[in-house]
């Protein structure tokens, strides 16, 4: 009983302890779950239709497009801008595929594996038209070639062998192409379904044809808006507000953006840097002028890290940079053989250059030749075989027959100047080219390379003699030095430290040699700010950390040649732009409307084209081939004017019409001629074209609507 009494006395304490323990257990799970959600959010680059896109998934997509560019476009490296385009292409393709997949799922549309296989077998996709899957004779997709590759790849995988990197890349491309073919086929089915819902009729077809084929020539008098001074019209705040409310949908903003003010310092070479480079170029000029022969001249180029590499080959004038090509022949500035041009600055490329003309010849642009690579057990054996082949060929033996004995075709091939003169050739490739162009038609030659290999060459034909030059050139960019960069950095950072607010930056920028520039509506999907490379960190700051009117850190960006500081001046939420933000553009629009109203009112009494020409500021011109289907372009006001096309279509020949309110001015005209084009009306064709045009409008509008409903979130700026 005593024990039971003690339990009763301490019951409340026990219950409380158990409750606390349970709470801690539950909250622990919640915390751990919350950490998981937070970590997942940190790995999310976006959302489509409520589904997250992970960084790993997006990175995989981007890498697929990189492989596509390398295989399909034969590009092994990309600039920052090209990489950004690939990133956007990968993202936009992913979104479009997801939007269409969701719609097709509702409709029951699918693409089977058999359909994909058939399309691949038939080569029914541009993605398959790449050299790695092409027939060597036709240059077109060859299913047998693809199968051969896949079989070889699988054999390597199954055998546990190391698959060559090139094979892995081609296989990745094939898998990418297969996936895209499926997506494109699904999109095609969806579009075909939509197209079946968009019809035309004979009335629309005839009207469309008439609108396109009935042409008019007019004598047009334009009264540009600039003929009315700004002080002749006024716009009130109430009018701006009314216009904003009436056209509010025009100011709808679909993504959140930022407004900023920036100071961008582009670091450039100082006068000290210029003088240092001029002295260096003078030393190079002296060394190049003293160089004897191509080997010494080539060494001077290599030792001085020229932007234009040297190849000991003859090239046509246009193969050289423009500033050098312009001095190779012609006027008094031409540099003769053996002479060296003094160091000169080229403002267009911001470089200093000097060059020496080593030789000048007239030789064929194109050479038809055969070659046979000689392979032996060792160098001595190869030399013996080469001598034997050379002797046999000079004795009249057939080149192709001998080549067959060495498992080579011996086929003739054309080489032209374009194939080598824009490349940096090593010594062996240069000697190969020089040998071919130095040989006579029908000549046979042995050529031994520095690695001990030998090739037998025979020249069959030579065509198109042209003038060529051997030129050794040193080109150096005028760049800022480390000292110059440090000086600019210290000066700018001191200015920012002394002016920590936007008001102070704006008040003191000009007197310190800086310019504050506003940039509005920066979206997080932008890869840079104001076209400056490597500003991703600045974009992240804008969307993750910045507060209104706060000042950013100093960013070192661009191609290591820009210093940037920003102030956040506006956060534009998704929805409608505020009246204050668009007030100036609305005011200008209303002023233009009032100017046109004034021009119309002032010239209402004009009844002839001759009288219209006499109006002060009027510009007369003949405009031909005006149709109702396309807006007339008026060069006097630099505007497309649908109102003119409409008015002209209903005005008889010889009559005067106007004044007519346009987009950029007021117009009057007299119809000089009306005629119909020689195009013949075909009802069936016109109906199909009209339906196709209608489908394009509907299809684009539908995709836009699907995009908006999918609530797409682009958070890639956090990672790329």
C-alpha positions in Angstrom: 0.0 0.0 0.0 2.9 2.3 0.9 4.4 1.7 -2.5 1.1 2.5 -4.3 0.7 5.7 -2.3 4.2 6.8 -3.4 3.3 6.2 -7.0 0.1 8.2 -6.7 2.0 11.1 -5.0 4.6 11.2 -7.8 2.1 10.4 -10.7 2.0 14.0 -12.0 5.8 14.1 -12.1 6.1 10.8 -13.9 3.5 11.8 -16.5 5.3 15.1 -17.1 8.6 13.3 -17.5 7.1 10.9 -20.0 5.4 13.8 -21.9 8.7 15.7 -22.1 10.5 12.6 -23.3 7.9 12.0 -26.0 8.1 15.7 -27.0 11.9 15.5 -27.3 11.6 12.3 -29.4 9.0 13.8 -31.8 10.8 17.2 -32.1 14.0 15.4 -32.7 12.4 13.6 -35.7 11.0 16.9 -36.9 14.4 18.6 -36.6 16.1 15.8 -38.5 13.3 15.9 -41.1 13.6 19.7 -41.3 17.3 19.4 -41.9 16.6 17.0 -44.7 14.2 19.4 -46.3 16.7 22.3 -45.9 19.4 20.3 -47.4 17.1 19.3 -50.3 16.2 22.9 -50.8 19.8 23.8 -51.0 20.2 21.3 -53.8 17.2 22.6 -55.8 17.8 24.6 -59.0 14.2 25.1 -59.9 10.6 23.8 -60.0 8.2 22.8 -62.7 4.6 21.9 -62.0 5.4 21.6 -58.3 8.3 19.1 -58.9 11.8 20.1 -57.8 14.8 19.9 -60.2 17.9 18.9 -58.3 21.4 20.3 -59.0 22.5 16.8 -60.0 19.7 16.4 -62.5 20.4 19.8 -64.0 24.1 19.3 -64.1 23.5 16.0 -66.0 21.3 17.9 -68.5 23.9 20.5 -69.1 26.6 17.9 -69.6 24.4 16.2 -72.2 24.2 19.4 -74.1 27.9 19.9 -73.9 28.4 16.4 -75.4 25.9 17.4 -78.1 27.9 20.5 -78.9 31.1 18.6 -79.1 29.8 15.7 -81.3 27.2 17.5 -83.4 28.9 20.9 -83.8 32.5 19.7 -83.6 33.4 22.1 -80.9 35.8 21.0 -78.2 35.8 24.3 -76.1 33.3 27.0 -75.4 33.5 30.6 -74.2 31.6 31.7 -71.1 28.8 33.1 -73.2 28.5 29.9 -75.2 28.4 27.9 -72.0 25.6 30.2 -70.7 23.6 29.6 -73.9 24.0 25.8 -73.4 22.8 26.1 -69.8 19.7 28.0 -71.0 19.1 25.6 -73.8 19.2 22.7 -71.4 16.9 24.4 -69.0 14.4 25.5 -71.6 14.3 22.1 -73.3 13.7 20.4 -69.9 10.8 22.8 -69.1 9.2 22.4 -72.5 9.5 18.6 -72.3 7.9 18.5 -68.8 5.0 20.8 -69.9 4.3 18.7 -72.9 4.7 15.4 -71.0 2.1 16.5 -68.4 -0.4 17.4 -71.2 0.2 14.2 -73.1 -0.3 12.1 -69.9 -3.7 13.6 -69.5 -4.5 12.9 -73.2 -3.1 9.4 -73.2 -0.4 10.2 -75.8 2.7 8.1 -75.7 5.7 7.2 -77.8 6.7 3.5 -77.8 10.1 2.0 -77.8 9.3 0.5 -81.2 8.5 4.0 -82.6 11.8 5.3 -81.3 13.7 2.4 -82.8 12.0 2.9 -86.2 13.0 6.6 -86.2 16.6 5.7 -85.4 16.7 3.0 -88.0 15.4 5.4 -90.6 17.7 8.2 -89.5 14.6 10.4 -89.1 16.2 13.0 -86.9 18.9 15.7 -87.5 20.5 14.5 -84.3 21.7 11.4 -86.0 23.3 13.2 -88.9 26.7 13.4 -87.3 30.1 12.2 -88.7 30.5 9.4 -86.1 27.3 7.7 -87.4 27.8 8.6 -91.1 28.7 6.5 -94.1 32.2 7.6 -95.3 31.1 7.6 -98.9 27.7 9.3 -98.7 28.3 11.4 -95.6 24.8 10.5 -94.5 23.5 8.6 -91.5 24.2 4.9 -91.7 22.3 2.6 -89.3 24.9 -0.1 -89.9 27.6 2.2 -88.7 25.6 3.0 -85.6 25.0 -0.7 -84.9 28.7 -1.4 -85.4 29.6 1.2 -82.8 27.1 -0.1 -80.3 28.2 -3.7 -80.7 31.9 -2.7 -80.2 31.0 -0.5 -77.2 29.0 -3.3 -75.6 31.8 -5.8 -76.3 34.3 -3.6 -74.4 31.9 -3.2 -71.5 31.1 -6.9 -71.2 34.7 -7.8 -71.5 35.6 -5.7 -68.5 38.0 -3.6 -70.6 38.6 0.1 -70.1 36.3 1.9 -72.6 38.1 4.7 -74.4 37.0 8.2 -73.4 36.0 8.9 -77.0 33.7 5.8 -77.1 32.1 6.9 -73.8 31.4 10.3 -75.2 29.9 9.0 -78.4 27.7 6.6 -76.4 26.5 9.5 -74.2 25.7 11.4 -77.3 23.7 8.5 -78.7 21.7 8.2 -75.4 21.1 11.9 -75.4 19.9 11.7 -79.1 17.6 8.8 -78.3 16.0 10.7 -75.4 15.6 13.8 -77.5 14.1 11.8 -80.4 11.5 10.4 -78.0 10.7 13.9 -76.7 10.5 15.4 -80.1 8.2 12.6 -81.3 5.9 13.2 -78.3 5.8 16.9 -79.0 5.1 16.2 -82.6 2.0 14.0 -81.7 0.8 16.7 -79.3 1.2 19.4 -82.0 -0.5 17.2 -84.6 -3.5 16.9 -82.2 -3.6 20.6 -81.8 -3.2 21.2 -85.5 -6.2 19.0 -86.2 -8.3 21.4 -84.1 -7.3 24.5 -86.0 -9.2 24.9 -89.3 -9.6 27.4 -92.1 -12.4 28.0 -94.6 -12.7 29.3 -98.2 -13.7 32.8 -97.0 -10.6 33.2 -94.9 -8.4 31.6 -97.6 -9.7 34.1 -100.3 -9.4 37.1 -97.9 -5.8 36.1 -96.9 -4.8 35.7 -100.6 -6.4 39.1 -101.5 -4.7 40.8 -98.6 -1.4 39.5 -99.7 -1.7 39.8 -103.5 -3.4 43.2 -103.9 -0.6 45.8 -104.0 -0.6 49.6 -104.0 1.9 52.3 -104.8 1.4 55.6 -103.0 2.9 59.0 -102.7 3.2 59.4 -99.0 3.6 62.5 -96.9 4.8 61.9 -93.4 4.4 64.4 -90.5 6.8 63.0 -87.8 6.0 63.6 -84.1 9.2 65.7 -83.9 7.5 68.5 -85.9 5.5 69.3 -82.7 7.6 70.7 -79.8 7.1 69.1 -76.4 6.0 72.3 -74.8 3.0 72.4 -77.2 1.3 69.5 -75.3 0.9 68.6 -71.7 -0.1 65.5 -69.7 -1.6 65.5 -66.2 -1.1 63.0 -63.4 -4.8 62.1 -63.7 -4.3 61.2 -67.4 -1.3 59.0 -66.6 -3.3 57.2 -63.9 -6.3 56.7 -66.2 -4.0 55.3 -69.0 -2.2 53.0 -66.5 -5.5 51.5 -65.3 -6.8 51.2 -68.9 -3.7 49.4 -70.1 -2.6 47.7 -66.9 -2.3 44.3 -68.5 0.6 45.7 -70.6 2.6 46.2 -67.4 2.2 42.7 -66.0 5.5 41.2 -64.8 5.8 37.4 -64.9 9.0 37.1 -62.8 10.5 39.0 -59.9 13.2 41.5 -60.9 15.6 43.9 -59.3 16.5 47.5 -60.1 20.1 48.6 -59.3 22.5 51.4 -59.7 26.1 50.4 -60.5 29.6 51.8 -60.8 31.6 49.7 -63.2 35.3 50.4 -63.6 36.9 48.9 -66.7 40.6 48.6 -65.9 42.7 49.6 -68.9 46.4 50.0 -69.6 48.1 53.1 -68.2 50.6 55.3 -70.1 53.4 53.5 -68.2 52.1 50.2 -69.5 52.0 51.5 -73.0 55.6 52.8 -72.9 56.8 49.5 -71.4 55.2 47.5 -74.3 56.5 49.9 -76.9 60.1 49.4 -75.5 59.5 45.6 -75.5 58.2 45.7 -79.1 61.3 47.8 -80.2 63.6 45.0 -78.8 61.5 42.4 -80.6 61.7 44.4 -83.9 65.5 44.5 -83.6 65.7 40.8 -83.0 63.3 39.9 -85.8 65.1 42.2 -88.3 68.4 40.5 -87.5 67.0 36.9 -87.8 68.3 35.0 -90.8 66.0 32.3 -92.3 62.7 30.9 -91.2 64.1 28.9 -88.2 65.6 32.0 -86.5 62.5 34.1 -87.3 60.2 31.4 -85.9 62.2 31.3 -82.7 61.8 35.0 -82.2 58.0 34.6 -82.6 57.9 31.7 -80.2 60.2 33.3 -77.6 58.0 36.4 -77.4 54.6 34.6 -77.1 53.0 36.2 -80.1 49.2 36.2 -80.3 49.6 35.0 -83.9 51.7 31.8 -84.0 54.2 31.1 -86.7 54.1 28.3 -89.2 56.8 27.8 -91.7 54.4 27.7 -94.7 53.4 29.9 -97.6 50.0 31.6 -97.1 47.7 33.8 -99.1 47.4 37.4 -98.0 43.9 37.1 -96.6 45.1 34.4 -94.2 47.0 37.0 -92.2 45.4 39.4 -89.7 44.0 42.5 -91.5 46.6 44.9 -90.2 49.4 42.7 -91.6 47.6 41.8 -94.8 47.2 45.5 -95.6 51.0 45.9 -95.8 51.8 42.9 -98.0 51.3 44.4 -101.4 49.8 47.4 -103.2 50.6 50.9 -101.9 53.7 52.6 -100.5 53.2 51.0 -97.1 53.9 47.5 -98.6 56.7 45.6 -96.9 59.2 44.0 -99.3 60.7 40.5 -98.9 63.5 40.6 -96.3 62.1 43.8 -94.7 60.7 44.2 -91.2 57.8 46.5 -90.3 58.4 48.8 -87.4 56.2 48.3 -84.3 52.8 49.8 -84.9 49.7 50.2 -82.7 46.3 48.8 -84.1 43.5 50.5 -82.2 40.8 48.1 -83.5 42.5 45.1 -81.8 44.3 47.1 -79.1 47.6 45.4 -80.1 51.1 46.3 -81.1 52.6 44.4 -84.0 55.7 43.9 -86.1 56.4 41.4 -88.8 59.0 40.3 -91.3 58.3 39.1 -94.9 60.6 36.1 -95.3 59.6 35.1 -98.8 57.0 35.6 -101.6 56.0 33.1 -104.3 53.4 32.3 -106.9 52.2 28.7 -106.5 49.1 26.6 -106.7 46.2 27.1 -104.4 45.1 23.4 -104.7 47.1 20.2 -105.1 45.9 16.7 -106.0 48.1 14.1 -104.4 48.5 10.5 -103.2 50.3 9.4 -100.1 51.5 6.1 -98.7 52.7 5.8 -95.1 55.7 3.5 -94.8 55.8 1.2 -91.7 58.6 -1.1 -90.7 59.8 -3.2 -87.7 62.2 -0.3 -86.9 63.5 2.8 -88.5 66.1 1.0 -90.7 63.5 -1.4 -92.0 61.1 1.4 -92.8 63.9 3.3 -94.7 64.6 0.2 -96.7 60.9 -0.3 -97.6 60.6 3.4 -98.5 63.6 3.2 -100.8 62.1 0.1 -102.5 58.7 1.7 -102.9 60.2 5.0 -104.2 62.3 3.1 -106.8 59.3 1.0 -107.9 57.0 4.1 -108.4 59.7 5.9 -110.3 60.0 2.8 -112.5 56.4 3.1 -113.5 54.6 1.0 -110.8 51.0 1.8 -110.1 50.6 3.8 -106.8 47.3 2.2 -105.8 48.5 -1.3 -106.4 51.5 -0.8 -104.2 49.3 0.9 -101.5 47.0 -2.1 -101.4 50.0 -4.3 -100.4 50.4 -2.1 -97.4 46.6 -2.1 -96.6 46.2 1.5 -97.7 44.0 2.9 -100.5 46.4 5.2 -102.2 43.5 7.3 -103.3 44.1 10.8 -104.6 43.1 13.8 -102.4 42.9 17.5 -102.9 44.5 19.9 -100.5 43.9 23.6 -100.7 45.4 26.6 -98.9 42.3 27.1 -96.8 42.9 23.7 -95.2 46.2 24.6 -93.5 46.9 28.3 -93.6 44.6 29.2 -90.7 46.1 26.5 -88.4 49.2 26.5 -86.3 51.2 23.7 -87.9 54.1 21.9 -86.2 57.4 21.2 -88.0 56.3 17.9 -89.5 53.0 19.2 -90.8 54.7 22.3 -92.2 57.3 20.1 -94.0 54.4 18.0 -95.4 52.6 21.0 -96.8 55.8 22.6 -98.1 56.8 19.4 -99.9 53.4 19.0 -101.7 53.4 22.6 -102.9 57.1 22.5 -104.0 56.7 19.4 -106.1 56.0 19.4 -109.8 53.0 17.6 -111.4 53.8 13.8 -111.6 56.8 14.1 -109.1 57.3 11.4 -106.4 59.1 12.2 -103.2 60.1 10.5 -99.9 59.4 12.6 -96.8 60.8 11.6 -93.5 59.4 13.2 -90.3 61.2 14.0 -87.1 59.7 11.0 -85.4 61.3 8.7 -87.9 58.2 7.9 -89.9 58.3 8.2 -93.7 55.6 9.0 -96.2 55.7 8.6 -100.0 54.0 11.5 -101.9 53.0 11.8 -105.5 51.5 15.0 -107.0 48.9 14.4 -109.6 47.6 17.9 -110.4 48.0 21.6 -109.4 45.4 24.4 -109.9 44.7 28.1 -109.4 48.1 29.8 -109.0 48.1 32.5 -106.4 50.5 34.8 -104.6 51.6 33.5 -101.2 53.8 34.8 -98.4 55.9 33.4 -95.6 55.6 36.0 -92.8 56.9 35.9 -89.2 54.7 38.2 -87.0 54.7 39.2 -83.4 51.4 40.6 -82.1 51.0 41.6 -78.5 47.9 43.0 -76.7 48.2 46.3 -74.8 47.2 45.2 -71.3 47.3 46.7 -67.9 50.0 45.6 -65.5 49.5 44.2 -62.0 50.6 47.6 -60.7 48.0 49.4 -62.7 45.3 47.0 -61.6 46.3 47.3 -57.9 46.3 51.1 -58.2 42.8 51.1 -59.7 41.6 48.6 -57.1 43.0 50.6 -54.2 41.6 53.9 -55.5 38.1 52.4 -56.1 38.0 50.5 -52.8 39.0 53.7 -50.9 36.2 55.6 -52.7 33.6 53.0 -51.7 34.9 53.0 -48.1 34.6 56.8 -47.9 31.1 56.7 -49.4 29.2 53.9 -47.8 25.6 55.0 -48.8 23.9 55.3 -52.2 23.4 59.1 -51.6 27.2 59.5 -51.0 28.1 57.4 -54.0 25.9 59.5 -56.3 27.0 62.8 -54.8 30.8 62.1 -55.1 31.1 59.7 -58.0 31.6 62.3 -60.8 34.3 64.3 -59.0 36.2 61.1 -58.4 36.0 60.1 -62.1 33.2 57.5 -61.7 29.8 57.2 -63.3 26.7 55.8 -61.5 24.4 54.0 -64.0 20.9 52.7 -63.3 19.9 49.2 -64.6 16.3 48.1 -64.2 14.5 44.8 -64.2 17.4 42.4 -63.7 16.0 38.8 -63.6 17.7 36.0 -61.6 18.0 34.0 -64.9 20.4 36.6 -66.3 24.0 35.3 -66.4 25.6 38.7 -66.0 25.0 42.3 -65.1 25.4 44.9 -67.8 27.1 42.4 -70.1 30.0 42.0 -67.7 31.3 38.4 -67.4 31.7 36.6 -64.1 29.1 38.5 -62.2 27.3 35.5 -60.8 28.2 36.4 -57.2 26.7 39.8 -57.7 23.4 38.3 -59.0 23.3 36.0 -56.0 23.7 39.0 -53.7 20.9 40.8 -55.4 18.4 38.0 -54.9 19.6 36.4 -51.7 21.1 39.0 -49.4 20.5 42.6 -50.7 18.2 45.0 -48.8 16.8 48.1 -50.4 19.4 50.9 -50.8 22.1 48.6 -49.5 25.6 48.7 -51.1 27.3 45.5 -52.3 30.9 44.5 -51.7 33.4 45.4 -54.4 33.3 42.6 -57.0 36.4 41.8 -59.2 34.8 40.5 -62.4 34.7 40.6 -66.1 37.8 38.9 -67.7 39.8 40.0 -64.6 39.5 43.5 -65.9 36.4 45.0 -64.2 35.6 46.3 -60.7 31.9 46.6 -59.8 29.9 47.9 -56.9 26.0 48.0 -56.8 23.2 49.4 -54.8 19.8 47.8 -54.8 17.2 50.5 -55.6 14.0 48.4 -56.3 12.4 45.0 -55.8 9.8 44.3 -58.5 7.6 41.5 -57.3 5.8 39.2 -59.8 2.5 40.9 -60.8 2.1 44.4 -62.1 4.7 47.1 -62.4 3.8 50.0 -60.2 2.4 53.2 -61.8 5.3 55.2 -60.5 7.8 52.9 -62.3 6.1 53.2 -65.7 4.8 56.7 -65.3 7.5 58.3 -67.6 6.8 55.8 -70.4 3.1 56.4 -70.1 3.5 60.1 -70.1 5.6 59.9 -73.3 3.0 57.7 -74.9 0.3 60.2 -74.0 2.4 63.1 -75.3 2.8 61.3 -78.6 -0.9 60.7 -78.8 -1.6 64.4 -78.2 1.0 65.4 -80.7 -0.7 63.3 -83.3 -4.1 64.7 -82.4 -2.7 68.2 -82.8 -1.2 67.3 -86.2 -4.5 65.9 -87.3 -6.5 68.9 -86.0 -4.1 71.4 -87.6 -4.2 69.7 -91.0 -7.8 68.6 -91.2 -8.4 71.0 -94.1 -5.7 69.6 -96.3 -7.3 68.1 -99.4 -4.5 67.3 -101.8 -1.1 65.8 -101.9 0.4 69.0 -103.2 -1.0 70.9 -100.2 0.3 68.2 -97.9 3.8 68.6 -99.2 3.7 72.3 -98.2 3.2 71.6 -94.5 6.2 72.6 -92.4 8.3 69.6 -91.5 6.5 67.3 -94.0 8.5 64.5 -95.7 7.3 63.1 -99.0 8.3 59.7 -100.5 7.0 57.1 -102.9 6.2 53.8 -101.1 5.6 50.8 -103.3 4.1 47.3 -102.9 1.9 48.1 -99.9 -0.4 45.2 -99.0 -3.0 44.8 -96.3 -1.2 41.7 -95.1 2.0 43.4 -94.0 2.5 46.8 -92.2 4.0 49.5 -94.4 7.4 50.5 -93.3 7.9 54.3 -93.4 11.6 55.3 -93.6 10.8 58.9 -92.7 9.6 57.9 -89.2 11.4 54.6 -89.0 8.2 52.8 -88.1 5.9 50.0 -89.3 2.5 51.5 -89.8 -0.4 49.0 -90.1 -2.9 52.0 -90.2 -1.4 53.0 -93.6 -1.8 49.5 -95.0 -5.4 49.5 -93.9 -6.3 52.9 -95.3 -4.5 52.3 -98.6 -6.4 49.1 -99.2 -9.7 50.8 -99.2 -8.7 54.0 -101.1 -9.3 54.0 -104.9 -6.5 54.7 -107.3 -5.9 58.5 -107.8 -7.7 59.5 -104.6 -6.1 61.4 -101.7 -6.6 60.3 -98.1 -5.6 61.7 -94.7 -4.6 62.7 -92.2 -4.2 59.3 -90.6 -2.9 58.6 -87.1 0.0 56.1 -87.1 2.5 54.8 -84.5 5.2 57.4 -85.0 3.5 60.1 -87.0 0.6 61.4 -89.0 0.3 60.5 -92.7 -1.4 61.6 -95.9 -1.2 59.9 -99.2 -2.4 59.7 -102.8 -2.7 56.2 -104.4 -0.6 56.1 -107.6 -1.4 52.6 -108.7 -3.2 49.4 -107.7 -2.5 46.0 -109.1 -2.6 42.4 -108.3 0.5 40.2 -108.2 0.9 37.4 -110.8 0.4 34.8 -108.0 -2.4 32.3 -108.8 -5.1 31.6 -106.2 -5.2 28.0 -105.0 -8.0 27.5 -102.5 -6.7 24.3 -101.0 -3.1 25.6 -100.6 -4.4 28.9 -99.1 -6.6 27.1 -96.6 -3.7 25.0 -95.5 -1.4 28.0 -95.1 -4.0 29.9 -93.2 -4.6 27.0 -90.9 -0.9 26.6 -90.4 -0.5 30.3 -89.5 -3.4 30.1 -87.1 -1.8 27.0 -85.5 1.5 28.8 -84.9 -0.3 31.6 -83.0 -2.4 29.2 -81.0 0.6 26.8 -80.3 2.8 29.6 -79.0 0.0 31.1 -76.9 -0.8 27.7 -75.5 2.9 27.0 -74.5 3.0 30.4 -72.8 -0.2 29.6 -70.8 1.2 26.2 -69.9 4.4 27.8 -68.7 2.5 30.3 -66.5 0.3 27.6 -65.0 3.3 25.4 -64.3 4.6 28.0 -61.8 8.2 27.6 -63.0 10.8 28.7 -60.6 14.3 29.3 -61.9 16.9 29.2 -59.1 19.9 28.4 -61.2 21.6 31.6 -60.2 22.4 30.0 -56.9 24.7 27.5 -58.6 25.8 28.8 -62.0 
